[in-house]
Amino acid sequence: ILFQAVNSAFSPILCYVRDIRKIWVDGVVDESRWKTYISKLRSDWDGYTLYSTVMLAVDVSFLTVPAAQNGTPTSNFSRYLIYLSIIFSVGTIMVSVNLTTQIREHDVDSVFGAV
């Protein structure tokens, strides 16, 4: 079970590493593959931002449900999980917006701008 958890946590990272290896052909960066890769990264990060924003709205709306505030051990535990989800959602939004901003600032659309 631990192996599956670690594998699922690092599989997206390994996917990006494989994509970078496909870009680097014979010691030279292929420009068409680079543009495709950057486009995919932007799309992924925009998706993370959208998904995290929706999750944040759902989490905040769950906190307004009266059953989550009645003080029972189950409601306290669920409230803690909602707060944890809010923290992770905000963190994901901050990271994805930061990465998108870095791509925009450094003009990585061209291979020469990325180097």
C-alpha positions as CSV (number, residue, x, y, z in Angstrom):
1,I,0.0,0.0,0.0
2,L,2.9,2.4,0.8
3,F,4.5,1.7,-2.6
4,Q,1.2,2.5,-4.4
5,A,0.9,5.8,-2.4
6,V,4.4,6.8,-3.3
7,N,4.0,5.7,-6.9
8,S,0.8,7.7,-7.3
9,A,2.4,10.8,-5.7
10,F,5.4,10.8,-8.0
11,S,3.9,9.5,-11.2
12,P,2.9,13.0,-12.5
13,I,6.5,14.2,-11.9
14,L,7.9,11.2,-13.7
15,C,5.5,12.0,-16.6
16,Y,7.0,15.5,-16.9
17,V,10.5,14.1,-16.8
18,R,9.7,11.7,-19.6
19,D,8.3,14.6,-21.6
20,I,11.5,16.7,-21.1
21,R,13.6,13.7,-22.3
22,K,11.5,13.7,-25.5
23,I,12.2,17.3,-26.0
24,W,16.0,16.9,-25.7
25,V,17.0,15.2,-28.9
26,D,20.7,14.6,-29.7
27,G,21.8,17.3,-27.3
28,V,19.5,19.9,-28.9
29,V,16.1,21.1,-27.8
30,D,13.5,20.6,-30.5
31,E,11.5,23.8,-30.7
32,S,8.2,22.3,-31.8
33,R,8.2,19.8,-29.0
34,W,9.2,22.6,-26.6
35,K,6.2,24.7,-27.5
36,T,3.9,21.6,-27.2
37,Y,5.4,20.9,-23.7
38,I,5.0,24.5,-22.5
39,S,1.4,24.5,-23.8
40,K,0.7,21.3,-21.9
41,L,2.2,22.7,-18.7
42,R,0.1,25.8,-18.9
43,S,-3.0,23.7,-19.5
44,D,-2.2,21.5,-16.5
45,W,-1.5,24.4,-14.2
46,D,-4.7,26.2,-15.3
47,G,-6.6,23.0,-14.6
48,Y,-5.1,22.7,-11.1
49,T,-6.0,26.3,-10.4
50,L,-9.6,25.8,-11.6
51,Y,-10.0,22.5,-9.7
52,S,-8.5,24.0,-6.5
53,T,-10.8,27.1,-6.7
54,V,-13.8,24.9,-7.0
55,M,-12.7,22.7,-4.1
56,L,-12.1,25.8,-2.0
57,A,-15.6,27.0,-2.7
58,V,-17.1,23.6,-1.9
59,D,-15.1,23.4,1.4
60,V,-16.2,26.8,2.5
61,S,-19.8,25.9,1.7
62,F,-19.5,22.7,3.7
63,L,-18.4,24.7,6.8
64,T,-21.8,26.6,6.6
65,V,-23.8,23.4,7.0
66,P,-25.4,23.3,10.4
67,A,-24.6,19.6,10.9
68,A,-20.9,20.3,10.7
69,Q,-21.1,22.7,13.7
70,N,-23.0,20.7,16.3
71,G,-20.0,19.8,18.3
72,T,-20.1,16.0,18.1
73,P,-16.8,14.1,17.6
74,T,-17.7,13.2,14.1
75,S,-18.5,16.8,13.1
76,N,-15.3,18.0,14.7
77,F,-13.3,15.5,12.8
78,S,-15.0,16.4,9.5
79,R,-14.4,20.1,10.2
80,Y,-10.7,19.5,10.7
81,L,-10.6,17.6,7.4
82,I,-12.4,20.5,5.7
83,Y,-9.9,22.9,7.1
84,L,-7.0,20.7,5.9
85,S,-8.6,20.6,2.5
86,I,-8.9,24.4,2.5
87,I,-5.2,24.7,3.3
88,F,-4.2,22.4,0.5
89,S,-6.5,24.1,-2.0
90,V,-5.1,27.5,-1.2
91,G,-1.5,26.1,-1.4
92,T,-2.3,24.6,-4.8
93,I,-3.7,27.8,-6.1
94,M,-0.7,29.8,-4.9
95,V,1.8,27.3,-6.4
96,S,0.0,27.0,-9.8
97,V,-0.4,30.8,-10.1
98,N,3.2,31.3,-9.2
99,L,4.4,28.8,-11.8
100,T,2.2,30.3,-14.5
101,T,3.5,33.8,-13.6
102,Q,7.1,32.6,-13.9
103,I,6.4,31.1,-17.4
104,R,4.8,34.4,-18.5
105,E,7.7,36.6,-17.1
106,H,10.5,34.6,-18.6
107,D,9.2,34.3,-22.2
108,V,9.6,30.5,-22.3
109,D,7.4,30.2,-25.4
110,S,10.6,30.2,-27.5
111,V,13.5,27.9,-26.8
112,F,15.9,30.8,-26.6
113,G,13.8,32.6,-24.0
114,A,13.8,29.5,-21.7
115,V,17.6,29.0,-21.7
